[in-house]
Amino acid sequence: MKKMISVVVFLVIVGIGVFFKFYFSDDLGGSSEGNKQDQKEVAFDSTADLSIQEYTLRERKKLALHRFPGDTLDLMEFILKNYEQGSYLLDVDKTYSTNAPRSAVIYSQTKDSMRVFALIARSKKEDERTIEIKNLIGYDASFIDMDSTELGTAYFWLTQFISAGGTFAKVWEAPVPTHGGFSFLSLEKWDKRGTPFIKILFYDAQDIGHIDYNYFLLGGLDSLPHLIVTYEGINSKRTLADVNRDKYPDYYEFVFYDTGHEIRAVDSVAFIFKDSLYVNTRYPKQTRKYYDINFEKISNK
């Protein structure tokens, strides 16, 4: 008797479950689809993105211990108010998960002014989703170059401002020909000539390495920089060099022996800058395009 009662109770419970499943299936399914649609709409809604940025800025201001006119928070606010929606001041990649966010900004004090170099990401317009910082920074984000449209296409710009009294005036901006995988930027000095340059490092997950975008300030702070791209990967390498001893940086391109079982560098060829091109010193007919302000793609990458 007890066994029969248990069976009946079990069947009743199953029946109730089936009833609710079919009775509410349309509502539940619609709710799920509705949530997905809402998320999709938010991803394409620049107004929602602006609200998130404003909230983030307010929170950072609360946590800031030391402020000064024209600091990073002022720059974030300037970008928020003066750039098109979907634009961000980048953060450098965190070396440890507990690190506080640090913006991709370099301050350089001159006799007459405070110069600010910043890396800014902008969303591609048309019908793509608004970019998110988390999809642009770090090693995993360098895979975005393979198919960036699902996460939005980012355009990076190295921008120089003059800061005075908490306001910013743009001096120039130079594009960075990549879409994701940012690590850090730093102000360096070329050991061969003492020329200052901004080094921007991006991870290159496809080649298991990194790419350095080196912006040489050959004409001073007010002139557009000269870009030379160097990199190092599992079977590729390009390094800075001073081959013909002029003001323009040159580079060595390494040749690798790669059998699938063994990888090693077997030779290197020097390229020098001449008449807006980089020329192979061993085979002068082979040239590489120099990427000026109208960058199109990275040479031979």
C-alpha positions as CSV (number, residue, x, y, z in Angstrom):
1,M,0.0,0.0,0.0
2,K,2.8,2.4,0.9
3,K,4.6,1.6,-2.3
4,M,1.5,2.4,-4.3
5,I,1.1,5.7,-2.5
6,S,4.7,6.6,-3.2
7,V,4.2,5.9,-6.9
8,V,1.1,8.0,-7.1
9,V,2.8,10.9,-5.3
10,F,5.8,10.6,-7.7
11,L,3.5,10.7,-10.8
12,V,1.6,13.7,-9.4
13,I,4.8,15.6,-8.9
14,V,6.0,14.8,-12.4
15,G,2.6,15.7,-13.8
16,I,2.7,19.1,-12.1
17,G,6.2,19.7,-13.4
18,V,5.2,18.9,-17.0
19,F,2.1,21.1,-16.6
20,F,4.0,24.1,-15.5
21,K,6.7,23.6,-18.2
22,F,4.2,23.6,-21.0
23,Y,1.8,26.2,-19.5
24,F,4.6,28.8,-19.0
25,S,6.9,27.7,-21.8
26,D,6.0,30.7,-24.1
27,D,6.4,33.2,-21.3
28,L,9.7,31.7,-20.1
29,G,11.1,31.4,-23.6
30,G,10.0,34.9,-24.5
31,S,11.6,36.2,-21.3
32,S,14.9,34.6,-22.2
33,E,14.9,35.9,-25.7
34,G,13.9,39.3,-24.3
35,N,16.9,39.3,-22.0
36,K,19.2,38.5,-24.9
37,Q,17.6,41.2,-27.0
38,D,18.0,43.7,-24.2
39,Q,21.7,42.8,-23.8
40,K,22.1,43.2,-27.6
41,E,20.4,46.6,-27.6
42,V,22.6,47.8,-24.7
43,A,25.7,46.7,-26.6
44,F,24.6,48.9,-29.5
45,D,23.3,51.7,-27.3
46,S,25.9,54.5,-27.1
47,T,23.8,56.3,-24.5
48,A,23.9,53.4,-22.1
49,D,27.7,53.2,-22.7
50,L,28.0,56.9,-21.8
51,S,26.1,56.3,-18.5
52,I,28.5,53.5,-17.6
53,Q,31.5,55.7,-18.3
54,E,30.1,58.5,-16.2
55,Y,29.5,56.2,-13.3
56,T,33.0,54.8,-13.6
57,L,34.5,58.3,-13.6
58,R,32.5,59.2,-10.5
59,E,33.7,56.1,-8.6
60,R,37.3,56.8,-9.6
61,K,37.0,60.4,-8.3
62,K,35.8,59.0,-4.9
63,L,38.8,56.7,-4.6
64,A,41.4,59.3,-5.8
65,L,43.8,60.3,-3.0
66,H,45.8,63.0,-4.8
67,R,44.3,65.3,-7.5
68,F,45.8,68.2,-9.5
69,P,44.5,70.3,-12.4
70,G,44.8,68.4,-15.6
71,D,45.3,65.0,-14.0
72,T,44.1,61.7,-15.5
73,L,40.6,62.0,-14.2
74,D,40.3,65.5,-15.8
75,L,41.5,64.0,-19.0
76,M,38.9,61.2,-18.8
77,E,36.2,63.8,-18.3
78,F,37.5,65.8,-21.2
79,I,37.3,62.8,-23.5
80,L,33.8,62.0,-22.2
81,K,32.6,65.5,-23.0
82,N,34.5,66.3,-26.2
83,Y,34.9,63.0,-28.1
84,E,32.3,61.0,-29.9
85,Q,30.4,58.4,-27.9
86,G,32.1,55.1,-27.6
87,S,35.6,56.6,-27.0
88,Y,37.8,55.6,-24.1
89,L,41.0,56.5,-22.4
90,L,42.7,53.1,-22.2
91,D,44.1,51.5,-19.1
92,V,47.4,49.6,-19.1
93,D,47.3,45.9,-18.7
94,K,47.3,44.7,-15.0
95,T,50.4,42.7,-14.1
96,Y,48.5,41.3,-11.1
97,S,44.8,40.8,-10.6
98,T,44.8,43.1,-7.5
99,N,46.4,46.0,-9.3
100,A,44.3,49.2,-9.3
101,P,43.5,50.6,-12.8
102,R,46.2,52.8,-14.3
103,S,45.5,54.9,-17.3
104,A,47.6,54.8,-20.5
105,V,48.9,58.3,-20.0
106,I,52.4,59.9,-19.9
107,Y,53.0,63.3,-18.5
108,S,56.0,65.3,-19.7
109,Q,56.8,68.7,-18.2
110,T,58.5,71.2,-20.5
111,K,59.7,74.8,-19.8
112,D,56.4,76.3,-21.1
113,S,53.8,73.6,-20.7
114,M,52.7,70.2,-19.5
115,R,52.5,67.7,-22.3
116,V,50.2,64.7,-22.0
117,F,50.5,61.6,-24.2
118,A,47.5,59.3,-24.1
119,L,46.2,56.2,-25.8
120,I,42.6,56.6,-26.8
121,A,40.3,54.0,-28.3
122,R,37.3,54.9,-30.5
123,S,34.4,52.7,-31.6
124,K,34.0,52.1,-35.3
125,K,30.8,53.7,-36.5
126,E,28.1,52.2,-38.7
127,D,26.2,49.2,-37.2
128,E,28.8,47.6,-35.0
129,R,28.5,47.3,-31.3
130,T,30.2,49.8,-29.0
131,I,33.6,48.7,-27.9
132,E,34.4,47.8,-24.3
133,I,37.8,48.3,-22.6
134,K,37.9,44.7,-21.3
135,N,37.9,43.4,-24.9
136,L,40.9,45.6,-25.9
137,I,43.5,45.1,-23.1
138,G,45.6,42.0,-22.4
139,Y,47.0,38.9,-24.1
140,D,43.6,37.3,-24.9
141,A,42.4,40.5,-26.4
142,S,45.0,40.3,-29.2
143,F,42.9,37.5,-30.7
144,I,40.3,40.3,-31.6
145,D,42.3,41.1,-34.7
146,M,41.1,37.7,-36.1
147,D,37.4,38.8,-35.9
148,S,36.7,42.0,-34.1
149,T,33.2,42.7,-35.4
150,E,31.4,40.6,-32.8
151,L,33.0,42.7,-30.0
152,G,33.1,46.0,-31.9
153,T,36.1,47.3,-33.9
154,A,38.4,49.6,-31.9
155,Y,40.6,52.2,-33.5
156,F,43.5,53.3,-31.4
157,W,45.0,56.8,-31.4
158,L,48.2,58.0,-29.7
159,T,47.3,61.6,-28.9
160,Q,49.3,64.5,-27.5
161,F,47.6,67.3,-25.5
162,I,48.9,70.4,-23.9
163,S,47.4,70.7,-20.4
164,A,46.9,74.0,-18.7
165,G,44.7,74.9,-15.7
166,G,42.7,71.7,-16.0
167,T,41.9,72.1,-19.7
168,F,43.4,70.3,-22.7
169,A,44.3,71.3,-26.2
170,K,45.0,68.6,-28.8
171,V,48.4,69.0,-30.5
172,W,48.3,65.9,-32.8
173,E,47.0,62.4,-33.0
174,A,48.6,59.4,-34.7
175,P,46.7,56.1,-35.4
176,V,48.0,52.8,-34.1
177,P,47.4,50.1,-36.8
178,T,45.9,47.3,-34.7
179,H,42.6,46.5,-33.0
180,G,43.3,44.8,-29.6
181,G,45.7,43.3,-27.1
182,F,47.1,46.5,-25.6
183,S,49.7,46.1,-22.8
184,F,51.4,49.4,-21.9
185,L,53.0,52.6,-23.3
186,S,56.2,54.3,-22.1
187,L,58.4,57.2,-22.9
188,E,61.8,55.9,-24.1
189,K,65.0,57.4,-25.4
190,W,66.8,55.8,-28.4
191,D,70.2,54.8,-27.1
192,K,71.9,55.4,-30.5
193,R,70.8,59.0,-31.0
194,G,69.2,60.1,-27.8
195,T,65.9,60.7,-29.7
196,P,62.8,60.4,-27.5
197,F,60.0,58.1,-28.6
198,I,56.8,56.7,-27.3
199,K,56.7,52.9,-27.2
200,I,53.3,51.2,-27.3
201,L,53.4,47.4,-26.8
202,F,50.6,45.2,-28.0
203,Y,50.5,41.4,-27.4
204,D,50.5,39.2,-30.5
205,A,48.8,35.9,-29.5
206,Q,48.8,34.6,-33.1
207,D,52.6,34.7,-33.3
208,I,53.1,34.0,-29.5
209,G,54.9,37.3,-29.0
210,H,54.4,41.1,-29.1
211,I,54.4,44.1,-31.4
212,D,56.0,47.4,-30.5
213,Y,54.8,50.6,-32.2
214,N,57.6,53.1,-31.7
215,Y,56.7,56.7,-32.3
216,F,59.9,58.7,-32.7
217,L,59.6,62.5,-32.0
218,L,62.1,63.4,-34.7
219,G,60.6,66.9,-35.4
220,G,60.1,67.8,-31.7
221,L,56.9,67.6,-29.6
222,D,54.7,69.6,-32.0
223,S,55.4,67.6,-35.1
224,L,53.7,64.3,-36.0
225,P,55.9,61.4,-34.9
226,H,57.7,58.9,-37.2
227,L,56.4,55.3,-36.7
228,I,58.6,52.3,-36.9
229,V,57.1,48.9,-36.0
230,T,59.3,46.2,-34.4
231,Y,58.2,42.8,-33.1
232,E,59.3,39.5,-31.8
233,G,57.4,36.2,-32.0
234,I,58.0,32.5,-32.2
235,N,59.4,32.7,-35.8
236,S,59.6,36.4,-36.5
237,K,61.7,39.3,-35.2
238,R,62.5,42.9,-36.1
239,T,64.7,45.1,-34.0
240,L,65.7,48.8,-34.0
241,A,69.1,49.7,-35.5
242,D,71.2,52.6,-36.6
243,V,72.6,51.4,-39.9
244,N,73.4,54.5,-41.9
245,R,73.8,56.9,-38.9
246,D,71.2,59.4,-39.9
247,K,68.4,60.7,-37.7
248,Y,65.9,58.1,-38.9
249,P,65.8,54.8,-37.0
250,D,66.5,51.7,-39.1
251,Y,65.8,48.0,-38.3
252,Y,67.1,44.5,-38.7
253,E,64.7,41.9,-40.1
254,F,65.6,38.3,-39.0
255,V,65.2,35.3,-41.2
256,F,64.1,32.1,-39.4
257,Y,64.5,28.4,-40.2
258,D,61.3,26.7,-39.3
259,T,60.7,23.0,-40.0
260,G,57.8,22.5,-37.7
261,H,60.2,20.6,-35.4
262,E,62.9,23.3,-35.1
263,I,62.8,27.1,-35.1
264,R,66.0,29.2,-35.1
265,A,67.2,32.5,-36.5
266,V,69.7,31.9,-39.3
267,D,70.2,35.4,-40.8
268,S,69.3,39.1,-40.5
269,V,68.9,41.8,-43.1
270,A,69.2,45.6,-42.5
271,F,66.6,48.0,-43.8
272,I,67.3,51.8,-43.9
273,F,64.9,54.7,-44.3
274,K,65.2,56.4,-47.7
275,D,62.7,58.6,-49.6
276,S,59.7,57.6,-47.5
277,L,60.4,53.9,-47.8
278,Y,62.5,51.3,-45.9
279,V,65.0,49.7,-48.2
280,N,66.7,46.3,-48.0
281,T,70.4,47.1,-47.9
282,R,71.2,43.7,-49.4
283,Y,68.5,43.7,-52.1
284,P,67.6,47.4,-52.8
285,K,64.6,46.5,-55.0
286,Q,62.9,45.1,-51.9
287,T,61.2,48.0,-50.0
288,R,58.8,48.3,-47.2
289,K,56.2,51.1,-46.9
290,Y,56.7,53.6,-44.1
291,Y,53.4,54.2,-42.3
292,D,52.7,57.9,-42.0
293,I,49.5,59.5,-40.6
294,N,47.4,57.5,-43.1
295,F,48.4,54.0,-41.9
296,E,46.7,51.2,-43.8
297,K,48.3,48.0,-42.5
298,I,51.4,46.7,-40.9
299,S,54.2,46.0,-43.3
300,N,54.8,42.2,-43.9
301,K,52.7,41.2,-40.9
